[in-house]
Amino acid sequence: MLSVFRDLGWKTDFYIPNRMNEGYGLNKGSIFDIFKNGGKTILTVDCGITSIEEIEYARFLGLKVVVTDHHEIKDKIPRANAVVDPKQPNDTYPFKSLAGVGVAYKLLQAIVDTLGVNYPLQQHLGLVALGTIADVVPILGENRFFAQKGLASLCKGRSVGVEALFTSSKVNPSTLDSTDVSFKIAPKLNAVGRLADASLAVKLFLSHDKEEAEKISAELVKYNSKRQYIEGKIFRDALSIIEEDPGYDEEKILVVTGEGWHPGVIGIVASKILSRYYKPVIVIATDSTDIARGSTRGIDGVNIMELLSAVSDLLIEYGGHAMAAGFTILKKDIEEFRKRINEVAEQTIDTELFSPSLYIDTEFHLSDINADVMEGLSKLSPYGHGNPEPTFLLKDMSIKSVHYFGQSSQHVLITLTDGKKDGHFTGFNKAYIFDDYRYIRPSLLKANVVFTPRRTEWMGYSNIQLYIKDIEIGVSDILKEEIEDKKFVFHMFDRWNPQEEKEGKTSISELEKKKRIHTIMKRMECKKLTKLMNKIENSIIILDVKGYESFIPNMLFSSKSKEANILVILPTTSILNRIYNLFQDTFSFMRYKINYCDSMNFSSWKNNGNGITFTNATVVSSNLELFYEKDFDEIIFSNYSYLYPIDRNGKFEIFFKYKPMFYIDWHSSKEIIDYLQIKFGIKNLILNKESKSNLMIVDRRNVESKFEVLLSLISTGESFAIFTNTSSKSVKLAHKIGMKMKDAYQNGEIIFYNEKLSAFQKQKIISLIRNRKIKILVTTPSFPANLSEGAFKNLIYYDLGFTLGDILLPLSMIGKEQEAFLYLMYGENDVRETNQLINTIFPDIPFMQKVIDAVRELRMKSDGDISEERLFLYLKEQGIVKNKANYTVLKRTMEEDGVLKNINGKLNLIEDPFSKPMVSVSTRLKEGEVEKELFARFSRKMLQMSPRDLIQIIQKPIS
């Protein structure tokens, strides 16, 4: 329009609203600016048909308004000087599906005819074709004429702007078709309007300067790349919201809301969500203001505008057509909007509409795809909405390979074969179809594929590209059980969280639970010790690792223990954590009540501590009277080689005088045994030992490029169990390995296991390991090694761990006659990292003084008591804490010491907190002292110890 009017000598300018600030059409602010700058007439393009109030305002200012639009009429037609819209009631124009650019062109035709000027209007058909195809209107009737003639026009006489756009979009003008416009050109023209100022695209087409046009075109490419990134992130966020909210399964309209989502791209996101779920989609972007913006996309048989009209009392404004619309809404009304529009949909939309249909022209064979066929198909172009590309079906194809590409691996390239000929098929945004099969070797899969062929040219060579529209993956019944196992593994990696077993196929029956209990008991059977179960009072029991893992469960599973109160005392918090996690799920599965008690949760435990309690020696020694008064049926001192230095003053003698006691140890010394026998008069010495003479140690301590060395080891294809010292490291390392070892990852042969998984996940993983379906396990020493005996012949200690138990516990997964290799890969760097972790978990007095000073400063700034959230944020700003876990440790330590009190949700700091030494009060500080001392001794020893000495420790429980 601008070019024509200027060619005719009319004084003309343009104004494009910023869609983020002004919306999509007329607004009073821009109208006033036009009036103020001397404008006389407003001519709208592709908007205005619903701008009733805005056009009245323009008339009030004395402006003339001409509306050209192709959108649906809402309540009434605006009182403009002229309205050109074929969808007006009683409009006699025969073709109703013109795009906005088509309506504008028809107006220009009328103007030129009325003026009687000889103007070559057809030279602008190229731009009409771009707008028609980009607006996704039916490529039928006049639209087909515009598209066909316009594309031919673009190929012949190109402006510098169009030439620059073709170059930046990598479009070959000689083979230009509607697909190029839809997927290469239109996105770049739309992106700048979605993210910034759409006038940049107008300036490109008006430009007569090649350098200027190339510069503008390069800017459009940048905006499109930015749009793709933003759109991809919002799309992933939206999918997560839908998948995590079970309510969406029952709703006919998917209404998804996100804070900070860019309103310029939510329409594209809505289209992508629709293609995934095939339901009408509404995506709403909110920000710090009260007003939110929404964009909708519909399906065949559902009129989006009618749905919005039914709840229009909740909307500030809305407009669009049957398949797509936009609106604004108050943020507070979004939940009500979601509820009410779904109530309307429930009454008006048949669920059968949610089953998408795909029209297939005919069944093909790969041999049918040739140049002659493509020449015939080209006569049906240009294609688009209403005139889709011919669609063909290939049945019973074998899959040779699958490759993923794109920023988020959202696209897929597959090679199919019928045994005689191969075909390469591209599926844009189709990678999700393979989500359940990424872990299966492609050669095991069959496929029926619906596709469209396109002819392309590159470097002078003609080629036929095959594009997937839909694909059905099939697999034989024999492999279905294996696929379910691989699917579980893949989903663990894809979005790991503590999943629970689901109802239906994956739920565990009572019979299955009984079988699992039997398996657990069988695996933990310790016949030698079981015979001694009734004779072990007043005994020292010396156990190797396998015996240790078997004996405690066997003893606690005895008939009298189900209702018994049992106390298991461990030396340190780290050992407590390992042993508790080792047995927790087994006990829980057997419906035993199991408690964890350290300084952080002692207060809650003492009021509800019945059942089996695991605690540490520091907590017990700091609360001797309370523990003594508890009515325990059994007390077990575990890992006494570590307890010995703590108990040299005989603090725990009180328990021996009044309660039955068992001393259990996995590595001890003659000195400790003599001490126990003399001190407590213990006569019975029970030794259970299973020698592992077939274990060989490979020393890789302090090796450079540790991860690369690890990869070279596990790439041999043998089975490996890799031990890290924290659950978060087990996840990160497994993912890192998976990215480097794609085949093992896609075949579901890599898994991680840690204490944060749910009981269902742990049981499933152990079952996979026992059935030899896992080759690479990344875990922590809390893994129940004796339940997977013989599954791995190679053990790798990637991290050092906290205690000797972290070295010894995993060894029970080695079979009795199995030749096994133990790789030591820890080093000085691991020791430093573990020290930092221990210092974070167990603060010392100087650090606590720093914390208290910070609290005091905040209280002075706050003029009184402070809230939990305020204190956390302040300590984080000061660099004292990194996360809520750090903060919780520090706050509870201060509360335990009596220097901080929580009164009605407000934190109050007591003055003069150091009137008495904190170390004499704080159990947490004392826990830390023991932990740090033992780790310092252990780490020095393990860095210096020779492999021969370590073998000696493993094979000889008493030294």
WOQUI-V190853 format. One record per pair of residues at least 4 apart in sequence whose C-alpha atoms are under 6 Angstrom apart, sorted by the first residue. I is the first residue (numbers start at 1). J is the second residue. Records with the same first field share a line. If there is no record, write none. Layout:
I = J, J
//
This chain:
1 = 5
2 = 6
3 = 7
5 = 10
6 = 10
17 = 22
18 = 22
19 = 23, 24
25 = 47
27 = 54
28 = 54
32 = 36
34 = 39
35 = 39
40 = 63
41 = 63, 64, 65
42 = 65
43 = 65, 66, 67
44 = 67, 68
45 = 68
46 = 69, 100
47 = 69
48 = 67
52 = 78
58 = 63
59 = 63
65 = 80, 81
66 = 80, 81, 82, 83
67 = 83, 84
68 = 84, 85
69 = 85, 100
70 = 85, 100
71 = 320, 321
72 = 321
86 = 91, 96
98 = 102
99 = 132
101 = 128, 131
110 = 114
112 = 117
125 = 150
126 = 150, 151, 153, 154
128 = 132
129 = 146, 147, 150
130 = 134
131 = 135
134 = 182, 186
136 = 385
137 = 385
138 = 385, 386
139 = 143, 144, 384, 385, 386, 387
140 = 144
144 = 148
145 = 149
146 = 150
147 = 151
148 = 382
154 = 158
155 = 173
158 = 162, 163
160 = 210
161 = 204, 205, 213
164 = 214
165 = 169, 217
166 = 170, 171
169 = 184
178 = 382
179 = 183
180 = 184
181 = 185, 186
182 = 186
187 = 191
188 = 220, 224
189 = 201
191 = 223, 224
192 = 196, 198, 223
193 = 197, 198
194 = 264
195 = 264
203 = 207
204 = 213
227 = 231
228 = 232
231 = 265
234 = 238
235 = 269
253 = 280, 281, 342
254 = 281, 282
255 = 282, 283, 338
256 = 283
257 = 283, 284, 285
258 = 285
259 = 286, 287
260 = 286, 287
261 = 285
263 = 285
266 = 283
267 = 295
270 = 281, 283
274 = 278, 279, 281
278 = 354
279 = 354
280 = 297, 298, 299
281 = 296, 297
282 = 295, 296
283 = 294, 295
284 = 293, 294
285 = 292, 293
286 = 292
290 = 330, 331
291 = 329, 330, 331
292 = 328, 329, 330, 331
293 = 327, 328
294 = 326, 327, 328
295 = 325, 326
296 = 324, 325
297 = 323, 324
298 = 304, 323
303 = 322
304 = 322, 323
305 = 321, 322
308 = 312
315 = 329
316 = 328, 329
317 = 327, 328
318 = 326, 327
319 = 325, 326
320 = 324, 325
321 = 325
333 = 337
337 = 341
342 = 346
345 = 349
360 = 391, 392
361 = 391, 392
362 = 392
363 = 392, 393
364 = 393, 394
383 = 387, 388, 389
384 = 388
391 = 451, 452
392 = 450, 451
393 = 449, 450
394 = 448, 449
395 = 448
396 = 447, 448
397 = 417, 418, 446, 447
398 = 416, 417, 446
399 = 416, 442, 443, 445
400 = 415, 416, 442, 443
401 = 414, 415, 442
402 = 413, 414
403 = 412, 413
404 = 409, 411, 412
405 = 409, 411
406 = 410, 411
410 = 429, 431
411 = 427, 428, 429, 430, 431
412 = 426, 427, 431
413 = 425, 426
414 = 424, 425
415 = 423, 424
416 = 422, 423
417 = 421, 422
425 = 466, 467
426 = 467, 468
427 = 467, 468
434 = 438
438 = 746
439 = 486, 746, 747, 748
440 = 747
445 = 474, 475
446 = 473, 474
447 = 472, 473, 474
448 = 471, 472
449 = 471
450 = 469, 470
451 = 467, 468, 469
452 = 466, 467
453 = 465, 466
454 = 464, 465
455 = 463, 464
456 = 462, 463
457 = 461, 462, 463
483 = 487
486 = 748
489 = 748
492 = 496
498 = 757, 758
499 = 758
500 = 760
501 = 507, 760
502 = 506, 507
503 = 507
521 = 525
523 = 787
524 = 550
526 = 530, 550
538 = 682
539 = 662, 682, 684, 685
540 = 663, 685
541 = 663, 664, 685, 686
542 = 664, 665, 666, 687
543 = 547, 548, 665, 666, 688
544 = 666, 689
545 = 809
546 = 812
547 = 551
553 = 557
556 = 561
565 = 610, 611, 612, 632, 633
566 = 612, 632, 633, 634, 635
567 = 613, 635
568 = 614, 635, 636
569 = 615, 616, 617, 637, 638
570 = 576, 616, 617, 638
571 = 616, 617, 642, 643
572 = 616
573 = 577
576 = 580
578 = 782
580 = 584
581 = 755, 782
582 = 782, 784
585 = 589, 759
587 = 592
588 = 592
593 = 611
594 = 612, 613
595 = 612, 613
596 = 613, 614
597 = 601, 602, 615
598 = 602, 615
599 = 923, 924
605 = 609
617 = 621
618 = 927
620 = 624
624 = 628
634 = 660
635 = 661
636 = 661, 662
637 = 663
638 = 664, 665
639 = 665
640 = 644, 665
641 = 668
647 = 651
655 = 659
667 = 957
668 = 958
669 = 958, 959
675 = 679
676 = 680
677 = 681, 682
691 = 955
694 = 819
695 = 820, 821
696 = 821
697 = 821, 822, 823
698 = 822, 823
699 = 824
700 = 824, 825
701 = 824, 825, 826, 827
702 = 827
711 = 715
719 = 775, 776, 792
720 = 776, 792, 794, 795
721 = 776, 777, 795
722 = 777, 778, 796
723 = 779, 780, 797, 798
724 = 730, 780, 798, 799
725 = 780, 799, 801
727 = 754
729 = 733
730 = 778, 779
734 = 778
738 = 742, 745
742 = 746
744 = 749
745 = 750
749 = 774, 775
750 = 776
751 = 777
752 = 777, 778, 779
753 = 779
754 = 779
768 = 773
769 = 773, 774
770 = 788
781 = 806, 810
785 = 810, 812, 813
786 = 812, 813
788 = 813
789 = 813, 814, 815
790 = 813, 814, 815
793 = 820
794 = 820, 821
795 = 822
796 = 822, 823
797 = 824, 825
798 = 825, 826
799 = 826
800 = 826
801 = 806
805 = 809
838 = 842
839 = 843
842 = 928
858 = 862
859 = 863, 864
865 = 906, 907, 908
866 = 906, 907
867 = 906, 907
875 = 880, 881
876 = 880, 881
881 = 886, 887
892 = 896
894 = 899, 900
895 = 900, 901
897 = 921, 922
899 = 909, 910, 913
900 = 908, 909, 910
901 = 907, 908
902 = 906, 907
918 = 922
919 = 925
928 = 932
935 = 939
941 = 945
952 = 956
//
